[in-house]
């Protein structure tokens, strides 16, 4: 896709579709009035008819009249005082997603209305809108089907219209947004692929291919070596499947190298390629969604690739423990006690609380490789979805200063988190009769207990992002298809790039 930033007026730009952001209740004066005039009053007529509405992310397609574009698409952004970076991102995605099934090869988007109300102006809007258009183009049905009638069109050209702006600066920002969007879509593609398509071994090969393309170091730990190292929790989860586990480790930069913020950052992602629950088997309803339990691993693999594209050589570790959690004659049983990599004995009382087991060993291993700061990403609990729904990611962190750095990156990434306390009063509920702790206590406070369990397997600053609600959508939104969302990819990338050298 060719990307261009132009400083022309929107009515002079030639494209198949001209997208016009609408802020609040439209008033047809100034440039919007001129656009309405040149459409022959079509925009005002749509507003009067109720087709052009101020409700956020609603859209309408109109005839273009005397405009240079062939069609006009309005996308409402809501009230001006409520527009933030996430809104702008979703406006861009909504424009492209709205064109699903339409025949368009070029899309032009007028940036000025959004830049007038968003901190950062044109450059910020250019990056977010370009990223949004790329993310809005994702359609998971195209992973296996050659012809999907409702898929968003494959654009030959995206034109961002910014009259009076510094086109060069906006172009650079937009190009960054495209790369961010492509990384998120790569994570989504891997995540949406079926369990018979992506086994732990296949995911490891995908990581190898990425490492080769971008000059990254990679190590894939197979079961025999994991056993020698002492990764008892990791092996316990994967031993019931005929598809053996793989601990995938990728690195940008030199071994142990610190970034400009004196960090050796590790991003760790849960990679359960299919989660049946093991012996503690899940209900059959929606079990097909459990191919999505690898989203965390897919996200960190995609994130280190994006960092390598935007700032090659930035010190960064990505660790992705990949397993299948299956019932079988060799499966771990409730009541089995295993020794973790850090030496703790863990009483496995519920084999469906498996993500925290593989993450625990992965985080410990990241520290042995020199990690000074850790962020893990996982579709860890259903409790987080019940608490916050599908639009807010639950998060833990310690110390607070490190959590605050993660949130700063999240704000730039246009992603939403809500901090959950690590309440020590719940620790006694996790005590084991036979080991140091159990992996699943009583249901009360289960979300907090998941974070408390993970806290036992790191000694450095750490944050945990639970995407059990936000990792994938069960229904379409105005800005996204069903399936994996790519959430946290941008946060991880921004966090790593904050320490980029040069």
C-alpha positions as CSV (number, residue, x, y, z in Angstrom):
1,X,0.0,0.0,0.0
2,X,1.3,3.4,-1.0
3,X,1.0,6.0,1.8
4,X,0.9,9.7,1.0
5,X,0.4,12.8,3.1
6,X,-0.9,15.8,1.1
7,X,-1.6,19.4,2.1
8,X,-4.4,20.0,-0.4
9,X,-7.9,20.8,0.6
10,X,-10.1,17.7,1.0
11,X,-12.4,18.6,-1.8
12,X,-9.5,18.6,-4.2
13,X,-8.1,15.2,-3.5
14,X,-8.8,12.4,-5.9
15,X,-9.6,9.0,-4.4
16,X,-12.3,6.3,-4.6
17,X,-13.4,7.3,-1.1
18,X,-13.0,10.4,1.0
19,X,-13.4,9.8,4.7
20,X,-14.6,12.8,6.8
21,X,-14.4,12.7,10.6
22,X,-17.5,14.3,12.2
23,X,-17.0,15.9,15.6
24,X,-20.1,16.1,17.8
25,X,-23.3,17.4,16.2
26,X,-22.2,18.6,12.7
27,X,-22.5,22.2,11.8
28,X,-22.1,22.8,8.1
29,X,-19.9,25.9,8.1
30,X,-16.1,26.4,7.4
31,X,-14.4,23.5,5.5
32,X,-17.2,21.0,6.4
33,X,-19.7,23.5,5.0
34,X,-17.6,23.7,1.8
35,X,-17.6,19.9,1.6
36,X,-21.4,19.8,2.0
37,X,-21.8,22.5,-0.6
38,X,-19.7,20.5,-3.1
39,X,-21.7,17.4,-2.5
40,X,-24.9,19.3,-3.4
41,X,-26.0,19.5,0.2
42,X,-25.9,15.7,0.6
43,X,-24.1,15.7,4.0
44,X,-26.7,18.1,5.5
45,X,-29.5,16.0,4.0
46,X,-28.1,12.9,5.6
47,X,-27.8,14.6,9.0
48,X,-31.4,15.9,8.7
49,X,-32.6,12.4,7.7
50,X,-30.8,10.8,10.7
51,X,-28.3,8.8,8.7
52,X,-25.4,11.0,9.7
53,X,-25.4,10.8,13.5
54,X,-23.1,12.1,16.1
55,X,-22.9,8.8,18.0
56,X,-19.3,7.6,18.1
57,X,-18.1,5.3,15.3
58,X,-21.3,5.5,13.3
59,X,-20.8,6.0,9.6
60,X,-22.6,6.9,6.4
61,X,-21.7,6.7,2.7
62,X,-22.8,9.5,0.5
63,X,-22.6,10.6,-3.2
64,X,-19.7,13.0,-3.8
65,X,-21.3,15.5,-6.1
66,X,-18.6,17.8,-7.4
67,X,-15.8,16.5,-5.1
68,X,-12.7,15.0,-6.7
69,X,-13.4,11.8,-4.7
70,X,-15.9,9.2,-6.1
71,X,-17.6,8.6,-2.7
72,X,-17.8,10.2,0.7
73,X,-17.7,8.3,3.9
74,X,-18.5,10.1,7.2
75,X,-17.2,8.6,10.5
76,X,-18.4,10.1,13.7
77,X,-15.9,10.6,16.5
78,X,-18.2,11.8,19.3
79,X,-18.0,14.9,21.4
80,X,-14.8,16.9,21.1
81,X,-14.0,16.8,24.8
82,X,-14.1,13.0,24.9
83,X,-11.9,12.4,21.9
84,X,-8.6,10.7,23.0
85,X,-5.9,8.7,21.2
86,X,-8.0,5.5,21.3
87,X,-10.9,7.3,19.6
88,X,-8.7,8.5,16.8
89,X,-7.2,5.1,16.3
90,X,-10.7,3.6,16.1
91,X,-11.9,6.3,13.7
92,X,-9.2,5.2,11.2
93,X,-10.1,1.6,11.7
94,X,-13.8,2.3,11.4
95,X,-13.3,4.0,8.1
96,X,-11.6,1.0,6.6
97,X,-13.8,-1.6,8.3
98,X,-16.9,0.2,7.0
99,X,-15.7,-0.4,3.4
100,X,-16.0,-4.2,3.8
101,X,-17.4,-5.7,0.7
102,X,-17.0,-2.4,-1.3
103,X,-14.8,-1.9,-4.3
104,X,-12.2,0.7,-3.4
105,X,-8.5,0.9,-4.2
106,X,-7.8,4.3,-2.7
107,X,-8.9,5.9,0.5
108,X,-8.3,9.5,1.5
109,X,-8.9,10.7,5.1
110,X,-9.2,14.3,6.2
111,X,-7.1,14.7,9.4
112,X,-7.8,18.3,10.4
113,X,-11.0,17.9,12.5
114,X,-9.2,15.3,14.7
115,X,-6.0,17.2,14.9
116,X,-7.8,20.3,16.1
117,X,-9.0,18.4,19.3
118,X,-6.2,15.9,20.0
119,X,-2.9,16.7,21.8
120,X,-0.1,16.1,19.4
121,X,-1.9,17.6,16.4
122,X,-1.4,16.4,12.9
123,X,1.6,14.0,13.6
124,X,-0.2,12.2,16.3
125,X,-3.4,11.9,14.3
126,X,-1.5,10.8,11.2
127,X,0.2,7.9,13.1
128,X,-3.0,6.8,14.8
129,X,-5.2,7.0,11.7
130,X,-2.7,5.2,9.5
131,X,-2.4,2.4,12.1
132,X,-6.1,2.3,12.5
133,X,-6.7,1.8,8.7
134,X,-4.2,-1.1,8.7
135,X,-5.8,-2.7,11.7
136,X,-9.3,-2.1,10.3
137,X,-8.3,-4.1,7.2
138,X,-7.9,-7.3,9.1
139,X,-10.4,-10.1,8.4
140,X,-9.7,-13.5,9.9
141,X,-11.8,-15.4,7.4
142,X,-9.1,-14.6,4.8
143,X,-6.7,-16.9,6.7
144,X,-8.3,-19.9,5.1
145,X,-10.7,-18.7,2.4
146,X,-9.5,-17.2,-0.9
147,X,-12.7,-15.2,-1.5
148,X,-14.4,-13.3,1.3
149,X,-17.1,-11.1,0.0
150,X,-17.4,-8.9,3.1
151,X,-13.6,-8.4,3.7
152,X,-12.4,-4.8,3.7
153,X,-10.8,-3.8,0.4
154,X,-7.1,-4.2,-0.2
155,X,-6.0,-0.6,-0.7
156,X,-3.4,0.4,-3.3
157,X,-3.2,3.9,-1.7
158,X,-3.9,5.6,1.5
159,X,-3.9,9.4,1.4
160,X,-3.9,11.5,4.5
161,X,-5.1,15.0,4.0
162,X,-3.5,17.7,6.2
163,X,-3.8,21.3,4.8
164,X,-1.1,23.6,6.1
165,X,0.8,20.8,7.9
166,X,4.4,19.7,7.6
167,X,3.9,16.9,5.2
168,X,7.3,15.3,5.8
169,X,6.8,15.1,9.5
170,X,3.3,13.7,9.2
171,X,4.5,11.2,6.6
172,X,7.1,9.8,9.0
173,X,4.6,9.5,11.8
174,X,2.1,7.8,9.5
175,X,4.7,5.3,8.3
176,X,5.4,4.4,11.9
177,X,1.7,3.9,12.4
178,X,1.5,1.5,9.4
179,X,4.3,-0.6,10.9
180,X,2.6,-0.7,14.3
181,X,-0.6,-1.8,12.6
182,X,1.1,-4.5,10.5
183,X,2.7,-5.9,13.7
184,X,-0.7,-6.1,15.5
185,X,-2.2,-7.8,12.4
186,X,0.6,-10.3,12.4
187,X,-0.2,-11.1,16.1
188,X,-3.8,-11.4,15.2
189,X,-3.1,-13.8,12.2
190,X,-1.0,-16.1,14.4
191,X,-3.6,-16.0,17.2
192,X,-6.6,-16.8,15.0
193,X,-5.0,-19.8,13.3
194,X,-6.5,-23.1,14.4
195,X,-4.9,-25.5,16.8
196,X,-4.4,-28.2,14.1
197,X,-2.5,-25.5,12.1
198,X,-0.4,-23.9,14.9
199,X,1.1,-26.4,17.3
200,X,4.0,-25.4,19.7
201,X,6.5,-26.6,17.1
202,X,4.8,-24.6,14.3
203,X,4.8,-21.5,16.5
204,X,8.5,-22.0,17.2
205,X,9.1,-22.2,13.4
206,X,7.2,-19.0,12.9
207,X,9.4,-17.3,15.4
208,X,12.5,-18.7,13.7
209,X,11.4,-17.2,10.4
210,X,10.9,-13.8,12.0
211,X,14.3,-14.0,13.7
212,X,16.0,-14.8,10.4
213,X,14.2,-11.9,8.6
214,X,15.2,-9.4,11.2
215,X,18.5,-10.5,12.4
216,X,17.3,-11.6,15.9
217,X,18.9,-14.2,18.1
218,X,16.6,-17.2,18.8
219,X,16.8,-20.3,21.0
220,X,14.0,-22.9,21.1
221,X,14.1,-25.1,24.2
222,X,12.7,-28.6,23.7
223,X,11.5,-31.0,26.5
224,X,14.7,-32.8,27.2
225,X,16.6,-29.6,27.7
226,X,13.8,-28.0,29.7
227,X,13.9,-31.0,32.0
228,X,17.7,-30.6,32.4
229,X,17.1,-26.9,33.2
230,X,14.4,-27.7,35.8
231,X,11.3,-26.2,34.1
232,X,8.9,-28.4,36.1
233,X,5.8,-26.2,35.8
234,X,6.3,-25.7,32.0
235,X,6.7,-29.4,31.4
236,X,3.8,-30.3,33.6
237,X,1.3,-28.5,31.4
238,X,2.6,-29.8,28.1
239,X,3.1,-33.5,28.9
240,X,-0.4,-34.6,28.1
241,X,-0.2,-33.7,24.4
242,X,1.4,-35.6,21.5
243,X,2.6,-32.2,20.3
244,X,5.5,-31.5,22.7
245,X,6.1,-28.1,24.2
246,X,8.6,-25.5,23.1
247,X,10.1,-22.6,25.1
248,X,10.7,-19.9,22.5
249,X,13.3,-17.3,23.4
250,X,14.1,-14.3,21.0
251,X,16.5,-11.5,21.6
252,X,17.2,-8.1,19.9
253,X,20.6,-6.6,20.8
254,X,23.5,-8.2,22.6
255,X,23.3,-10.7,25.4
256,X,22.5,-8.9,28.6
257,X,22.7,-5.5,26.9
258,X,21.0,-2.6,28.7
259,X,18.9,0.0,26.8
260,X,19.1,3.7,27.2
261,X,17.0,3.5,30.4
262,X,19.4,1.0,31.9
263,X,16.9,-1.9,31.4
264,X,17.2,-5.4,29.9
265,X,13.5,-5.6,29.2
266,X,11.8,-9.0,28.8
267,X,8.3,-9.5,27.4
268,X,6.8,-12.8,28.2
269,X,3.6,-14.3,26.5
270,X,1.4,-17.2,27.4
271,X,1.4,-19.7,24.4
272,X,-1.2,-22.4,25.1
273,X,-1.9,-23.4,21.5
274,X,-5.0,-25.2,22.7
275,X,-6.4,-25.3,26.2
276,X,-8.8,-28.1,26.9
277,X,-8.3,-27.6,30.6
278,X,-6.4,-30.8,30.9
279,X,-7.8,-33.3,33.5
280,X,-9.8,-30.4,35.0
281,X,-11.5,-30.2,31.6
282,X,-13.4,-27.2,30.4
283,X,-17.1,-27.2,29.5
284,X,-17.7,-28.0,25.8
285,X,-19.4,-24.7,25.2
286,X,-17.1,-22.4,23.3
287,X,-14.1,-24.7,23.7
288,X,-13.3,-24.0,20.1
289,X,-12.2,-20.6,21.2
290,X,-9.3,-22.1,23.2
291,X,-7.1,-21.9,20.2
292,X,-6.9,-18.3,21.3
293,X,-5.1,-19.1,24.5
294,X,-1.8,-18.5,22.6
295,X,-2.5,-14.8,22.0
296,X,0.1,-13.7,24.6
297,X,2.9,-15.6,22.9
298,X,1.8,-14.5,19.4
299,X,1.8,-10.9,20.7
300,X,5.3,-10.9,22.1
301,X,6.7,-12.6,19.0
302,X,5.0,-9.9,16.8
303,X,6.1,-7.1,19.2
304,X,9.8,-7.9,19.0
305,X,9.5,-8.0,15.3
306,X,7.9,-4.6,15.2
307,X,10.6,-3.2,17.5
308,X,13.2,-4.6,15.2
309,X,11.6,-2.9,12.2
310,X,11.3,0.5,14.0
311,X,14.6,0.6,16.0
312,X,16.9,-2.3,15.0
313,X,19.2,-3.4,17.8
314,X,17.1,-2.2,20.7
315,X,17.9,-4.5,23.6
316,X,14.8,-6.7,24.2
317,X,14.0,-10.3,25.2
318,X,10.8,-12.1,24.1
319,X,10.0,-15.4,25.8
320,X,7.0,-17.4,24.6
321,X,6.3,-20.8,26.4
322,X,4.3,-22.8,23.9
323,X,2.3,-25.8,25.0
324,X,-0.9,-27.8,24.5
325,X,-3.0,-28.5,27.6
326,X,-4.6,-31.8,26.9
327,X,-6.1,-34.7,28.9
328,X,-4.3,-38.0,28.4
329,X,-2.5,-40.9,30.0
330,X,0.5,-38.7,30.6
331,X,-1.3,-35.6,31.7
332,X,-0.6,-33.8,35.0
333,X,-3.3,-34.7,37.5
334,X,-4.9,-32.5,40.2
335,X,-2.8,-33.0,43.3
336,X,0.5,-33.5,41.4
337,X,3.4,-31.5,43.0
338,X,6.1,-30.2,40.7
339,X,9.3,-28.2,41.2
340,X,9.5,-24.8,39.4
341,X,12.6,-23.5,37.8
342,X,13.1,-21.1,40.7
343,X,13.1,-24.1,43.2
344,X,9.6,-23.6,44.6
345,X,7.3,-26.7,44.9
346,X,3.9,-26.1,43.4
347,X,0.8,-28.1,44.2
348,X,-1.3,-28.3,41.0
349,X,-4.8,-28.3,42.3
350,X,-6.4,-27.3,39.0
351,X,-4.9,-28.2,35.7
352,X,-7.0,-25.5,34.0
353,X,-4.9,-22.9,35.9
354,X,-2.1,-23.7,33.5
355,X,-1.1,-20.3,32.1
356,X,0.4,-19.2,35.4
357,X,2.6,-22.3,35.5
358,X,4.2,-21.8,32.1
359,X,4.6,-18.1,32.7
360,X,6.3,-18.7,36.0
361,X,9.1,-20.7,34.6
362,X,9.3,-18.4,31.6
363,X,9.8,-15.4,33.8
364,X,12.4,-17.1,35.9
365,X,14.3,-18.1,32.8
366,X,14.1,-14.5,31.5
367,X,15.9,-13.4,34.7
368,X,18.6,-16.0,34.2
369,X,19.2,-14.4,30.8
370,X,19.7,-11.0,32.4
371,X,16.2,-9.5,32.4
372,X,16.0,-6.5,34.7
373,X,12.3,-5.7,34.0
374,X,9.5,-8.0,32.9
375,X,6.1,-7.6,31.4
376,X,4.0,-10.7,30.8
377,X,0.8,-10.9,28.6
378,X,-1.7,-13.7,28.9
379,X,-5.3,-14.7,28.4
380,X,-5.1,-15.8,32.0
381,X,-8.5,-15.7,33.6
382,X,-12.2,-15.5,32.8
383,X,-12.5,-13.4,36.0
384,X,-10.9,-10.4,34.3
385,X,-13.5,-10.5,31.6
386,X,-16.3,-10.6,34.1
387,X,-14.8,-7.7,36.0
388,X,-13.9,-5.4,33.1
389,X,-15.6,-6.7,30.0
390,X,-13.9,-6.8,26.6
391,X,-12.6,-3.2,26.3
392,X,-10.3,-2.9,29.4
393,X,-7.3,-5.0,30.2
394,X,-6.7,-5.9,33.8
395,X,-3.1,-5.3,35.1
396,X,-0.9,-5.9,38.1
397,X,2.6,-4.5,38.7
398,X,5.3,-4.0,41.3
399,X,6.9,-1.7,42.2
400,X,4.4,1.0,41.4
401,X,7.0,3.1,39.5
402,X,7.4,0.3,37.0
403,X,3.7,-0.2,36.5
404,X,3.5,3.6,35.9
405,X,6.1,3.3,33.1
406,X,4.0,0.6,31.5
407,X,0.9,2.8,31.7
408,X,2.8,5.7,30.1
409,X,3.6,3.4,27.2
410,X,-0.1,2.3,27.1
411,X,-1.3,5.8,26.9
412,X,0.9,6.5,23.9
413,X,-0.3,3.2,22.4
414,X,-4.0,4.2,22.8
415,X,-4.7,1.1,25.0
416,X,-6.7,1.0,28.2
417,X,-5.7,-0.8,31.5
418,X,-7.1,-0.9,35.0
419,X,-4.7,-1.7,37.9
420,X,-5.7,-4.6,40.2
421,X,-4.1,-4.6,43.7
422,X,-1.7,-7.4,44.8
423,X,-3.4,-7.9,48.2
424,X,-1.2,-10.0,50.5
425,X,-4.1,-10.9,52.7
426,X,-5.1,-13.5,50.0
427,X,-1.7,-15.3,50.2
428,X,-2.8,-17.7,53.0
429,X,-5.6,-19.0,50.7
430,X,-2.9,-20.2,48.3
431,X,-1.0,-22.3,50.9
432,X,-0.5,-25.9,50.0
433,X,-0.5,-29.0,52.3
434,X,2.5,-30.4,50.4
435,X,4.3,-27.6,48.6
436,X,5.2,-23.9,48.8
437,X,1.9,-22.9,47.2
438,X,-0.9,-24.2,45.1
439,X,-1.8,-22.9,41.6
440,X,-5.5,-22.4,42.3
441,X,-7.0,-21.4,45.6
442,X,-10.7,-20.7,46.4
443,X,-12.8,-18.8,43.9
444,X,-12.9,-15.7,46.1
445,X,-10.5,-13.1,44.8
446,X,-9.3,-15.5,42.1
447,X,-8.2,-12.7,39.8
448,X,-6.0,-11.2,42.5
449,X,-4.6,-14.7,43.4
450,X,-3.5,-15.2,39.8
451,X,-1.3,-12.1,40.1
452,X,0.0,-13.2,43.5
453,X,1.0,-16.5,42.1
454,X,3.0,-15.0,39.3
455,X,4.6,-12.6,41.6
456,X,6.4,-15.6,43.2
457,X,8.4,-16.2,40.1
458,X,10.2,-12.9,39.6
459,X,12.6,-10.8,41.6
460,X,12.8,-7.8,39.3
461,X,10.2,-5.1,38.5
462,X,7.3,-6.8,36.8
463,X,3.9,-6.1,35.3
464,X,1.2,-8.6,34.3
465,X,-1.4,-7.8,31.6
466,X,-4.4,-10.1,31.7
467,X,-6.1,-10.0,28.3
468,X,-8.7,-12.7,29.1
469,X,-11.4,-10.2,28.2
470,X,-9.7,-8.0,25.6
471,X,-7.6,-10.6,23.7
472,X,-10.4,-11.4,21.2
473,X,-13.8,-10.3,20.3
474,X,-16.8,-12.6,20.0
475,X,-18.7,-10.2,17.7
476,X,-17.7,-7.5,15.3
477,X,-17.4,-3.8,16.4
478,X,-17.4,-0.8,14.1
479,X,-13.6,-0.9,14.0
480,X,-12.7,-4.6,14.2
481,X,-13.7,-8.0,13.0
482,X,-14.4,-10.9,15.4
483,X,-11.4,-12.7,16.7
484,X,-8.0,-11.7,18.1
485,X,-7.6,-8.0,18.6
486,X,-3.8,-7.5,18.8
487,X,-4.2,-5.8,22.2
488,X,-1.0,-5.0,24.2
489,X,1.2,-5.2,21.1
490,X,1.4,-1.5,20.8
491,X,2.0,-1.1,24.5
492,X,4.9,-3.5,24.5
493,X,6.4,-1.9,21.4
494,X,6.1,1.6,22.9
495,X,7.6,0.4,26.2
496,X,10.6,-1.1,24.4
497,X,11.1,1.9,22.1
498,X,11.2,4.2,25.1
499,X,14.6,2.7,25.7
500,X,15.8,2.7,22.1
501,X,19.4,4.1,21.7
502,X,20.1,6.9,19.2
